[in-house]
Amino acid sequence: MTAATVPASGLWRGLPVAQQPDWPDPGRLRAVTAELAGLPPLVFAGECDLLRERLAAVARGEAFVLQGGDCAETFASATADAVRAKLQTLLQMAVVLTYGASVPIVKIGRMAGQFAKPRSRPVEVRDGAALPAYRGDAVNGFEFSAAARTPDPARLLRAYHCSAVTLNLCRAFATGGYADLHQVHAWNQDFVSQSPAGQRYERLAGEIDRALAFMRACGADPEELRAVELFSSHEALLLDYEQALTRTDSRTGQAYDTSAHFVWVGERTRDPRGAHIEFASGIRNPIGVKVGPDTAPADVLALIARLNPDRDPGRLTLITRMGATRVRDALPPLIKAVVAEGLEVPWVCDPMHGNTFEAPSGHKTRRLDDVLDEVQGFFEVHRGLGTHPGGIHIEFTGDNVTECVGGSHEIAAADLHQRYETACDPRLNRSQALDLAFTVAENYRR
């Protein structure tokens, strides 16, 4: 893979571009992106192609996507303990889904690059002081001070290096024995006695142990049980960063964004005539697009025409973020329009972003019951239309935070202040993430 830019790279720069920082020193930005362009790729073209094959299987109804991780990663969280905790939660969810739904799970971490966030307002006001909004560690600092909130291009370099560290840890955990299916109990030792979800998981782990013992007694102990495929993803928001990490594959001459295996375009940046869609149309990675409840069928078809004109299976994933109260009405017209065109795409449910509200304490939060209801509505719609519910896309952490209310180990609104640690949006904690996994498995089995 050689260092080169997307052939159409000049085009997106001339188009409307939303949600970009107001970098105070364009010359420094150019210097940083030039340095990034000379650094090694974080992922490789062959890995991206493999994920596209896996997503094609999802589109055919043969697999299910589990995509999740932090709302906004921080530089401070690029540690072995923090990465292991998130990966452990992802693995536990994948085990629940694989065993409960009896279907291959495509595991995509919302990790190793999710350092930038779109914001509803460009400015934050506190006590009469107005400063730039926090846009993620790749742009500025969380502390409410003029120095921290000034966008700094040097942070893009740190985002690259933190992504490299996180990917290295993920690859080591995924292939070095930690992800061995024989470790299903070990992933839960610190958790089982504290949570109803953990106790339920432990019972499932016992069933898996018995199944593995039966396989060994029959002389079967396949290598596939000793490692997992794990792919990385983030929102392709900061186009200067994504462009700098785009390379041309020497085998095929195709351009890949080597910042992640899978990148998505968000609800706020998916204008078919905008810069983000133009950029995404020029890379070979599998890509996603978030679509909300006000998306018209014509909008979806226009996005498909721009991003997957060749109808390449697994190329484009539609990630729906409707809200629990609207999913049953807003989703069917989109699916019907895609089916009427003879198109197969993976449909993935993001049940987080449409269910956010402000608690009396002022904390932004989500009810787990609303998250579960949107997932159930997603499955109901697909069952009614005879189409395949292809996956879930969630924000979670491996830590015992108090950011979302509800769950089998219930968190009340009055508890939110205890461990409210997110840098942006509220995340499910480990217990709530497992509650969700069991609900998804039960819905899929139906």
Protein Blocks (a to p, Z undefined) as FASTA:
>chain_A
ZZdddfklmmmmmpccehiacdfblmlmmmmmmmmmmpccfbdfklmmmmmmmmmmmmno
paccdddddfbdcfklmcfklmmmmmmmmmmmmmmmmmmnopacdddddehhiabccdfb
fbdceehiacdddebjklmcfbdcfklmpccfklmmmmmmmmmmmmmmmmmmmmnopmpm
klmmmmmmmmmmmpmklmmmmmmmmmmmmmmmmmmmnopacfklmpccdddddddfblml
mmmmpccdfklopacdfkbfbdcddfklmcfkbmklmmmmmpmbdcdddddfklcfklmm
mmmmmmmmnopghkaccdddebjklmmmmmmmmmmmmmmnopacdddddfklmmgccdfk
opacddfklmmmmmmmmmmmmmmnopacfbdcddddfbdcdfbgcdjbdcdfklmmmmcc
bfkbacddfklmmmmmmmmmmmmmZZ
